[in-house]
Amino acid sequence: MAQNTSTPTAEIRPSRFVIDPEEAESMRREKGIAALRDLLPALLPEAKRLARPAISRFHVGAAALGISGRIYLGANIEFPGVPLHHSIHAEQFLITNAALHAEPSIRFIAVSEYPCGHCRQFLQEIRSASQIQILITGGSGGGSGDFRPVSYFLPNPFGPSDLLHRDTPLLLEPHFNDLIEEVEEVREINSGLEERLKMAAIKVARASHAPYSGSASGFALADGKGRVYAGSYTESAAYNPSLGPVQAAIVAYLAAGGGSGGGGVGEGIVAGVLAEREGAAVSQEETARILFSAVAPNARFTVYRLRASAGSA
């Protein structure tokens, strides 16, 4: 069934970026919508309101249905004071949000505007990306009118199959980068915030999708209540659409309801930890420090170096 901007909107609670299958099904029935996929465009007005386009003032919202039955929302996030390439596109937020919740695969996506080339390329990191169905509700000509495969919007793509072995794990698939902290002595684990941040950053670094450079990294941040949010670095075969670990951690923070008090994206953040492989081809430290200091200027920033364990290649 063709969808357009006249589709009834579906109300969700503020700062909600994940909708469980049961709630999604209940919303579908309440709105009288035939299929779950057709609920996605109805969620876009709410997704757009969650955007933080501090520079462009151009709100973009996205919604996706995973094979788990969960629905994920995404929105564009911009950061004043740093170069524009630090921005998080709505589709990047969406896929990162799904990855943070261990979603195995995405079936359908609805977006309020036509995806830019950057985002069409980012989607290629998902296995069988060309088969994901996308619906656009806005933009030139009033949108796409109906769901169309990614291959319609990006024919003959360059992607993982051009650079990687076919058995290499792709985005949304389990990863394990065999990394340990770059220290010889054994440290006693304590319950302090710094230790929890370090362990969270190492955990997401191990899950990082960095098959092109081998430069796995992760970032964890904490709010004033001691809650920890973490995200992994995600590479793109085209390099430039890659998403840094600080941005991924910010997605985790916002998706959990952080920064919603009106004081900015970094409101309430008190500390951040970067964990990255020592001597890797790509280091996140300097760019992470720049972005994190712009988002949370009073928060402390720590870097931990990782190395491959003795048993790994």
C-alpha positions in Angstrom: 0.0 0.0 0.0 1.4 3.4 -1.0 2.2 5.7 1.8 2.4 9.5 1.9 2.6 12.4 4.4 -1.1 12.1 5.0 -0.6 8.9 7.0 -1.9 9.3 10.6 0.9 10.0 13.0 1.5 7.6 15.9 2.3 9.1 19.3 5.1 7.8 21.3 6.5 8.8 24.7 9.2 11.5 24.6 12.8 10.4 23.9 11.6 6.9 22.8 14.0 5.5 20.2 13.1 1.8 20.5 9.6 0.3 20.4 9.2 -3.3 21.5 7.2 -5.8 19.3 4.2 -5.9 21.5 3.9 -2.1 21.7 4.4 -1.8 17.9 1.7 -4.3 17.3 -0.6 -2.5 19.7 0.1 0.8 17.9 -0.6 -0.8 14.5 -4.0 -2.1 15.7 -4.9 1.2 17.3 -4.2 3.1 14.1 -6.0 0.6 11.9 -2.8 0.0 9.8 -2.6 -3.2 7.9 1.0 -4.2 8.4 3.8 -3.2 10.8 5.9 -1.8 7.9 3.1 0.7 7.2 3.4 2.0 10.8 6.9 3.3 10.1 5.9 6.5 8.2 3.4 7.3 10.9 6.3 7.5 13.3 8.4 9.9 11.3 6.9 13.2 12.7 7.9 12.0 16.3 11.3 10.9 15.0 11.9 14.4 13.4 11.0 16.0 16.7 13.9 14.0 18.3 16.4 15.5 15.9 19.1 18.0 17.1 20.0 20.0 14.0 21.7 22.8 15.8 23.4 24.1 12.7 21.1 23.4 9.7 17.8 23.5 11.6 16.7 20.8 9.1 15.0 18.0 10.9 15.2 14.5 9.5 13.6 11.4 11.1 13.9 7.7 10.3 12.2 4.6 11.5 13.1 0.9 10.8 11.5 -2.5 11.4 13.9 -5.2 12.4 13.3 -9.0 11.9 13.0 -9.1 15.7 9.7 -7.1 15.4 11.2 -4.1 17.2 11.0 -0.7 15.7 13.9 1.7 15.9 13.9 5.5 15.4 16.7 7.7 14.2 17.3 11.5 13.9 20.0 13.8 12.7 22.4 15.2 15.3 24.7 18.2 14.7 27.4 19.6 16.9 28.2 23.3 16.9 31.8 24.3 17.1 33.3 21.3 15.3 33.5 20.4 11.6 30.3 19.2 9.9 31.7 15.7 9.2 31.2 14.9 12.9 27.4 15.1 12.4 25.2 12.0 12.8 22.8 11.4 10.0 19.4 10.1 10.8 20.0 6.8 9.0 23.3 6.4 10.8 21.6 7.0 14.1 18.9 4.5 13.1 21.3 1.7 12.2 23.6 2.4 15.2 20.5 2.3 17.5 19.6 -1.1 16.0 23.1 -2.4 16.5 23.2 -1.3 20.1 20.1 -3.4 20.7 21.6 -6.5 19.0 19.1 -6.3 16.1 20.2 -9.1 13.6 18.7 -7.5 10.5 16.6 -4.6 9.1 13.7 -5.3 6.8 12.0 -1.9 6.2 13.1 1.7 6.6 11.0 4.9 6.3 12.8 8.3 6.1 11.3 11.8 6.1 13.7 12.9 3.3 15.6 11.2 0.5 18.8 9.6 2.0 22.0 11.4 0.9 24.7 9.5 -0.8 26.6 9.3 2.5 23.7 7.3 4.1 23.0 5.1 1.1 26.6 4.1 1.3 26.5 3.5 5.1 23.7 1.1 4.6 25.9 -1.1 2.4 27.7 -2.4 5.5 24.6 -4.5 6.2 24.5 -7.9 4.6 22.0 -8.0 1.7 21.6 -4.3 2.0 20.2 -4.1 -1.5 17.1 -6.0 -0.4 16.2 -3.6 2.5 13.0 -1.8 1.5 12.9 2.0 1.9 10.0 4.5 1.9 10.6 8.3 1.6 7.7 10.5 2.7 9.2 13.9 1.8 11.6 15.6 -0.5 11.3 16.5 -4.1 8.2 15.1 -5.7 6.6 14.2 -2.4 8.6 11.1 -1.7 9.0 7.6 -3.2 5.3 6.7 -2.9 5.9 3.2 -1.8 8.7 1.0 -0.4 11.5 0.4 -2.8 14.7 -1.7 -2.4 18.0 0.1 -1.5 19.2 -1.1 -4.9 16.7 1.3 -6.5 18.4 4.3 -4.8 22.0 3.0 -5.2 22.4 0.8 -8.2 25.8 -0.9 -8.8 27.1 -0.1 -5.3 30.6 -0.2 -4.0 30.6 -2.1 -0.7 32.0 -4.8 1.5 32.0 -7.4 -1.2 34.6 -5.4 -3.1 37.1 -5.4 -0.2 36.3 -8.3 2.1 36.1 -12.0 2.1 32.4 -13.1 2.0 32.6 -14.7 5.5 33.7 -11.5 7.2 31.1 -10.3 9.7 29.2 -7.2 8.6 27.3 -4.6 10.5 24.5 -6.0 12.7 26.4 -9.3 12.9 28.4 -10.5 15.9 32.0 -9.3 16.0 34.8 -10.2 18.4 38.0 -8.2 18.1 40.4 -10.1 20.4 41.7 -7.1 22.4 43.0 -6.6 25.9 44.2 -3.6 27.8 47.8 -2.6 27.0 49.3 -3.2 30.4 51.6 -5.9 31.7 50.4 -5.9 35.3 47.1 -7.3 36.4 44.8 -4.5 37.7 42.3 -5.1 40.4 38.8 -4.3 39.1 36.9 -2.0 41.4 33.4 -0.6 41.4 34.5 3.0 40.6 33.0 4.9 37.7 36.3 5.0 35.8 36.7 1.3 35.9 33.2 0.7 34.7 33.7 3.2 31.9 36.9 1.5 30.9 35.4 -2.0 30.8 32.4 -0.7 28.8 34.7 1.0 26.3 36.8 -2.2 25.9 33.6 -4.3 25.5 32.3 -2.2 22.6 35.8 -1.9 21.0 35.7 -5.7 20.8 32.4 -5.5 19.0 33.6 -2.7 16.6 33.0 -3.1 12.9 36.4 -2.1 11.6 37.3 -4.7 8.9 39.0 -2.3 6.5 41.6 -0.8 8.8 41.6 -3.2 11.7 41.4 -0.2 14.0 38.7 -1.3 16.4 37.7 1.2 19.0 34.9 2.0 21.4 33.8 4.9 23.6 31.9 5.0 26.9 30.4 8.0 28.6 28.7 8.5 31.9 26.1 10.9 33.3 26.0 12.5 36.7 24.0 9.6 38.1 26.8 7.1 37.2 24.9 5.5 34.3 27.2 4.4 31.5 26.4 4.4 27.8 28.8 3.0 25.1 29.1 2.6 21.4 31.4 1.1 18.8 33.3 2.6 15.9 31.7 1.5 12.6 33.6 1.6 9.3 32.3 2.0 5.8 33.9 0.5 2.7 33.9 4.0 1.3 35.7 5.2 4.4 34.2 8.7 4.7 30.7 7.5 5.9 32.3 5.7 8.8 30.8 6.6 12.2 33.2 7.4 15.1 32.9 5.8 18.6 32.0 9.1 20.3 29.0 9.5 18.0 27.9 5.9 18.6 28.1 6.5 22.4 26.1 9.7 22.0 23.5 7.6 20.1 23.3 5.2 23.0 23.0 8.2 25.4 20.2 9.9 23.5 18.4 6.7 22.8 18.2 6.0 26.5 16.7 9.4 27.2 19.9 11.3 28.0 20.3 15.0 27.1 16.6 15.6 27.0 16.4 18.4 29.5 16.9 21.2 27.1 20.5 21.9 27.9 22.0 20.4 24.7 23.2 17.0 23.5 25.9 16.7 26.1 23.7 17.8 29.1 24.6 15.7 32.1 27.7 14.0 30.7 30.5 14.0 33.3 33.1 11.6 31.9 34.2 9.7 28.7 36.6 6.9 28.0 38.1 5.9 24.6 39.5 2.4 24.1 41.4 1.8 20.9 44.0 -0.5 19.5 47.6 0.7 20.1 49.4 1.5 16.9 46.4 1.0 14.7 46.2 2.4 11.2 43.4 4.8 12.3 43.5 6.5 15.7 40.3 8.1 17.1 42.0 9.9 19.9 42.4 13.4 18.5 39.1 13.6 16.8 37.3 12.0 19.7 38.9 14.6 22.1 37.7 17.5 19.9 34.1 16.3 19.6 33.8 15.2 23.2 35.1 18.5 24.5 32.6 20.4 22.3 29.7 18.2 23.5 30.7 18.0 27.2 33.4 20.6 27.8 33.6 20.0 31.6 33.7 16.2 31.4 37.0 14.3 31.9 38.4 12.3 29.0 40.6 9.3 29.3 42.2 7.0 26.7 43.1 3.3 27.2 45.3 1.5 24.7 44.5 -2.1 23.7 46.5 -4.8 22.1 45.7 -8.1 20.5 45.7 -11.0 23.0 48.6 -13.5 22.8 46.3 -16.1 21.2 45.0 -13.9 18.4 46.4 -13.5 15.0 
